[in-house]
Amino acid sequence: MSCHSERRKAIRTFRITGSTIDEFDSIVVEISDSQWVGRGEALGVPYFDETPARLLQQVHSIEAQISRGIDRAELQTLLPAGGARNAIDCALWDLEAKATGQRIWTLTGVAPRELETVFTIGIEATPAEMAARSASVPTHRLLKVKLDGEDPVGRVRAIRAARPDARIVVDANQGWTFSQLVAVAPELASLGVTLIEQPLLRGADEALETHRSPVPLCADESCQHIGELEQIARRYQFVNVKLDKTGGLTHALELVRAARERGLGVMVGCMGGSSLAIAPAFVIGCLSDLVDIDGPLLLRSDRLPGLTYRGGQVTPFGAEVWG
């Protein structure tokens, strides 16, 4: 086994509530069976202070077990959900695919299909700048708009004027109060917004249990793994499944099944990353209602070979990419 950290520069400064991103840091884990090498990439969960150094430390803490040979079921018992387990889990899936000569679609039972991903519009200084950014990507018909507490309706109104053809979802990244959600949701509904992602702080969203929003709500930070699903099912209509949160594709598949059993819609998301990080998320995307896997489009350079994007469309990948 080997692991290392990588840094990839963003194609432009990317801002969300409480964070400005110029570079995306990740770790890459490689696991060998002496003939084949499986790879996995993870960025970790930044709001849980998962840095590359901490992720690498976690990976090294079970290096002996990995070298001895572990399967994905044992891995779930050795590390908690998070980026380190994600990188290892995805490397194990990749290794199994190569060693058995089977594609990830056969191993998971997931049927591949072309996906339409959102294109993310970060927070800019003014509504006009966000509108201009939206207008600059006319081949992307599905936009995810990052918002904070500053004039969210004005920003979406400007984007809608610039892109009357686009379908729009918004993501507040925990940046609103409950009273602000109640005030802005009807206006966002009138502007054609189809989903509001994580409006309130994780752990401070209990008011949603008795609130009926005119726009469906999606839990992101509020749902890390299956143990939190029962609570968020009382508060949200969708759940955003990210492999860095679930600790890999193995648990993400379980979370999707459990979410469906509770009648929840499913969104797949990402923390950014190259195509090596996004390919396993693509598998979850094939089971999802809404897809957010535009991580490589936010980078100056992707890992090669990588996923193929044509506007907002992403095609199923080959074994040379992953799995």
C-alpha positions, 0 to 999 in steps of 0.5 A: 500500500502507498498513499500521498497527498496532492494539490490541484489549483482551481480554475478560478476562485470558488467561494461558498458560505464561510469558505474561499477555495483556490486549491483542492487538496486530496489524498490518493491511496494505492493498494496492490495485490502484487499484480494489480493496483487499485486506486482511490482519491478523497478530499475529506470533509472540511467542516470536520477538519479533515486535512490531508495530513489527518487523512494520511495519518488515519490511513497509516494507522491501519496500514498493517491490516491493509498490507495483510489484506482486508475486504470492504466489510472489515474496513467499515469496522476499522475506520469511521466514515470520512475521507480516509475510509473513502480513499481506501474503500474506492481503492479496494473496489478498483482492485477487485475490478482489475483482479477479477476482470469485471467492471464496477457495474457488474460488481455493484449491480448498477446499470451505467447511463449518461448523466447530466451534472449541475454546473456550480456557480460560486458566490461572487461579489454582486448578483450581476457577476453571478449572472455573467458567470451563469451566462458564460456556460450556455451548454450547461442547462442545470445550475447549482447556485451557491448562496449565503445570507446576503441578498439570495433572492436578488442573486437568483433573480439576476441569474434567472434573467441571464439564463431563462432556459436553466434549471436551478437548484441552490445551496446555502451551505448552512448559511441561513436562519430559519426565519430567512428560509421561510421568507425567501423560499416562496420567492425562490419558488416563483423564480423556478428554483427546484431544490434548496440544499442545506439552508440551516446549520447542522444540528440546528434544523429541528424546526424543519420537522413541522415546516413545509417549504414550497421548495423541496429541501435537501440535507447535506451537512446534516446527513453524513451516514446512515445513522443520521438518516432517520432524523433527516427523513423527518426534516428534508425531502432529499439527501445529498450522498457524498463518498467523502461523508459516507466513507466510500462507495460501500456505505454510499450504496447502503445509504441510497437504498435506505433513503429510498426505503424512506421515500427520500429523493437522492442527490449525489455530490462531491467535495471537488476532486479529479476524475479519480475521486468523481468516478465512484460518485458517478456510480451513485449518480446512476441511482440518483435524481440529481447529480452534482459531479462537476469537480473536474470542471472546477480544476485547471487540470484533471487527472488523465485519463479522466471523465468525459464532459460534453456541456453538462453531460457526463458519459460512463467511464472506461476501466482506464479511469477507475473500476 
